[in-house]
Amino acid sequence: MPQSQQEEEEGDVVEIVTTTGDRDVVDEGHFTSESAQILIGEIMGCNRDLENIKQNINDVQNKMKNHSALLESFFSF
């Protein structure tokens, strides 16, 4: 590998940006399988949170439909 290419690769960093704007910059040389496992765990936790939010939205939409149907039947008399 040419020296300049190797220097470029060693100078690369991995940047992780969360939705809150937090940033973690990890030097590529220190990006280990342990740190990858930690990130995977965080991603899985976020995915679980997202699924819970989706379910909550679905529940609210169903309640709104039920309330709307109830109001329609009430005012149709």
C-alpha positions in Angstrom: 0.0 0.0 0.0 1.5 3.4 -0.9 2.5 5.5 2.1 0.2 8.4 1.3 -2.8 6.0 1.0 -1.9 4.3 4.3 -1.6 7.7 6.0 -5.0 8.7 4.7 -6.6 5.6 6.0 -5.0 6.0 9.4 -6.3 9.5 9.5 -9.9 8.6 8.9 -12.3 8.9 11.8 -15.7 7.4 12.3 -18.3 10.0 13.3 -21.5 9.0 15.1 -24.3 11.6 15.2 -27.5 11.0 17.2 -30.8 12.7 16.7 -30.2 14.9 19.8 -27.1 16.3 18.1 -24.7 14.5 20.4 -21.5 13.5 18.6 -19.0 10.8 19.3 -15.9 10.8 17.2 -13.9 7.6 17.3 -10.5 7.3 15.9 -10.6 4.4 13.4 -7.7 2.7 15.1 -9.6 2.6 18.4 -12.9 1.3 16.8 -12.9 -2.2 18.3 -15.3 -5.0 18.2 -16.2 -4.1 21.8 -17.1 -0.5 20.7 -19.0 -1.9 17.8 -21.0 -4.2 20.1 -21.8 -1.2 22.3 -23.1 0.8 19.3 -25.1 -2.2 18.1 -26.7 -2.4 21.6 -27.5 1.3 21.5 -29.1 1.0 18.0 -31.2 -2.0 19.2 -32.4 0.1 22.1 -33.3 3.0 19.8 -35.1 0.5 17.5 -37.1 -0.8 20.5 -38.0 2.7 21.5 -39.1 3.5 18.0 -41.3 0.5 17.9 -42.9 1.5 21.2 -43.5 5.0 19.8 -45.1 3.5 16.7 -47.4 1.4 18.8 -48.3 4.4 20.9 -49.2 6.4 17.8 -51.3 3.5 16.5 -53.1 3.3 19.8 -53.8 7.1 19.8 -55.1 6.9 16.2 -57.4 4.0 17.1 -58.8 6.0 20.1 -59.3 9.0 17.9 -61.3 6.9 15.4 -63.4 5.5 18.2 -64.1 8.9 19.6 -64.9 10.2 16.1 -67.3 7.4 15.5 -68.9 8.0 18.9 -69.4 11.7 18.2 -70.8 11.0 14.8 -73.4 8.6 16.2 -74.2 11.1 19.0 -74.8 14.0 16.6 -76.7 11.9 14.1 -79.8 11.7 16.4 
